[in-house]
Amino acid sequence: MVKKMYVDGPMGQVHIREMGKGCPLILLHQTAWSSVQFQKSMPFFADYGFRCIAIDTPGYGMSDTNTENPSVDLYADSLNIVLEKIKVIDPIILAHHTGASIATKFAFLYPKKIKHLILHGVPIFTKDEVKGRLERPHFDQSPRDDGSHFTERWSYAKNVVGEGVSNEAIHNSVMQFFISGLNEWHGHHAAFKYNIEKDYKELNVPTSIVSNTGDPLHLKLEQLKKIRPDFFYFEIDGGTFHIIFDDPVSWSKSIYENILKELK
């Protein structure tokens, strides 16, 4: 059974889902999702013997934010305070996309507070990619009489992911996008502004990198290997960047058998 709670953080109240007992496993989602991204995989990790703690990034899901245009540093500081308040010691952090940026900064700032770092889909970008993303106009969420703001976002979300994604994943992606409101772009802008390569080079914690071949960020894997060849890397065939939600059984099993099993 999932237990839900709120913790006061520096950016407002933070919403948390918790399930299971054992070694703490912190789950950090991609933007503009929330802890909903892990709701299907949490029961499997709990069965494997972990205390799963899925956290809504400030400004997403049911977490508040009182900060305009936050940085990855602020998100990482918020995570640190939240973990202190819920008395989590020596956790494994498993993070996806923007969550991976936040987890990298956290591990860089607080290396003695983490047992193992698992990053799935590391958002490392070129200068041109950063420039293009930061200059992209924000999506107009203004409600329209015919509801076409929803269908327009649905079509966009479907086209970006491509083949192999479920309608359920697109539905949840679109819903989480609108729930996050007019500031839905905060997380992505923070990730694109963050020089993750610098911190990635200097990480001093045990780290594993996961990538699935259907994720656009899979193209970054060879670059990551060159930067830190000492890290553990493994690939999952297929999927999309919604693989965690769409294929929770095999995804959870793969993470457990390749990494978590040795860390319990």
N, C-alpha and C positions, 0 to 999 in steps of 0.2 A: 504494500500500500504506500502511495506517495504522500509524504508529509509536506505541506507548504508553509512558508513563513516569510516574514519581512525582517530585514536588518537595516538599521540606520547607517547610511554611509555618507561620505563627504559630498556626494553628488545627489543625495536624496535617498529615499527608501529603496532598498534592493530586494527583489523577490527571488525566492529560492525554492527549488523542489528537491526533496531528499528521499532516498529509498535505500534500504539495505543496511547491513552492518559489516564492519571489517575495516580494511585499509581504506582511507578516504580517497575517492576518485572525483576530482573536480572537472566538470564538463562545461566548456565555454563555446557558445554557438557562433555561427556566422551572422553577418548583417544581411537583411534586416529581420532575421528570425528572432527567436527567444529560446528559452529552455524547452519549448515545445519540440524543438528539433530532436531532442533526446528522449522524448517521452516513451517511444517504442523500444529503445535500446536499454533504458535504465533497468527494467526487470531482469534482463539477461545478465548485466553486470552485477546486479544484486545477487542473483543466483550463483554467480562465480565467486562471491564472497567479498564484495566491495561495498563500501558506504558511498553511494552515488550522490553527488551534490551538483545539481545543474543550476546555474546562476543566470538570471536575466541581466545582460549588460545594461548599465544605466541608460535610460531613454528608450529601452526596448522591452517588449513583453509587458509585464506589470511592474517594472522598475521605473522609478522617477528619475528625472534629471533636473538639476538647477543650474547647469553649466551651458553656456553658449559655445558652440564649436569646440568641443572637448578634444584632448589629445590622447594618444595611446598611453602616455605617462599617467594622465589622470585616471584613465580606466584601470591601469595596473595598481595605482595607489588605492583606488576604491576596492579592488579585489583583495589587497593586503589587509585592509581594515575589516572587510567582511569576514575573511577567514579567521582573523584574530577574534572577532566577536562571537563566532560560532565555534571557537576553540578547536579549529582544525590544525593538526600538527603533522608535518612531514607528508604532505599529500602527493599523489600522482596527479598531474594536470594533463587532461586530454582536451585539445582545443582545435577548432576548425575555422579556417579562413580568417576573418577579422579576429575571432577568438584566439587564433594562433599568434597574431600580432600582440595581443594583450598578454598572452601567456609568455611569449618571448621576452617582452619587457619586464614582466614580473620576475621571471627566472634570472634575468640579467641584474635586476635591482636587489633581489632577495635570494641569492643562490643557496643559502643555508636553510631556507624555508620550504624547499621542494625536494621530494625524493626522486622523481623522474618526470621528465617533460616529454609529452607525446604531441606532435604537431601534425595535423592532417590538412594538407593544402596550405603551403606557406606563401603568404602574399608578398613576394619580392618583385619589384617592378623596375623597369627602365625609366629614365628621365622623361622620355616621350610618353610612356604609359601614364606616368604620374600627371604630366601636363594635360593630357587628353581627358583624364578622369576628373580632374579638378575644374576644368573649364566646361564640362558637360552641364547643360541646364538641368535644374532640379525638376522632377516630375510634378506636374500640376495636379494636386489632389483635390482641387475644388469640386464639390458635389455638383453633378449635372442632372437635369430633369430626367433624362433617359437612362441614367446610371452608367453611361458610357465610360466614365472615369474608371469604373471597375473592369469592364471588358477590355478597355485599352491596355490597362496594366496586365490583365490576364494574358493577352496576346503577346505583349512584350516579354513577360516572364516565360512563357512557353517557348518563344522563339530563341531566347537567349540560351536556354538549357538544351534545346534540341531533342532528338529522339531518345526514348527510353525513360522519360520521367513520367510519373503517375499524375493523374488529375488531382489526386488528394494532396500531393506535395505542392503542386502549383496553387491549389486552393489555400493551403496553409501559408505558403510564401506570400501570396497576395494579401491575405488577411493580416499577417504580421506586419507587412509593409504599411498598410493603412492604420493599423493600431499604433505604430510608432509615430504617426503624424507628420507634420510639416518638417520635422527635423530628422526624418528617416535617413538622410544622407550623412549625418554626423559620423557614424561608425566607419563608413567607407572612406570619407575624407581623412579621418584620423589615421586609418591604415595606409592610405596612399601617401600621406605626409611623413609617415614614420620611416626612418632609415633603418629598416630591420636588418639589412646586411651587416651594418656595423655591430649591432648587439649579437647577431647570430654568430659572427666570427669569434666573439669573446665569451660566449656562453661557457659557464664552468659548472654545469650540471649534467648528469646522464640524460641523453636526449635520443629519442627515436622519431623518425620522419616517415609518415605514411602518405601515400599518394594513390589515387585511383585513376586509371587511364582515361576515363571519360570526363575528367575534371579539367577545365582549361589550365589550371595551375599545375597540372602534371608536366607541362612543358618546361617548368622551372626546376624540375627535379635534378637534372644533370648539373645545373649551375650550383644548386645547393650542395651536391656531392663534392664539387670542386672546392667550395668554400670550407666545408667541414667533412672531410672524408672519414673522420673518426666516428661520426654518428652512425647509428643503425638505421638502415633504410629498407623499406619493403613496399611493394606495389600490389594493388588490388585490381584485377581486371574489370573493365567496364564501369558501369554506373555513371552517374552525373554528379554535379556538386550537391545534389539532394540525396546522395546514396545513404546517408545516415538515417534519414527518415524513410526512404523507400525500401531499403534492404537491411533492416535492423538486425535480423538474425545472423546473416552471414558476415555483416560488418562487425558486429560485436564479437562473434566467434573468432574472426580473423585478428582483431585487436588483442583479444585474450590469448590466443594460442601463440601469436608471434611476439608479444611483449608482456602483457600483464601476468601471465602464468608464472613467470620467473620473478615477479616483484612482490608477490603476496607474502 
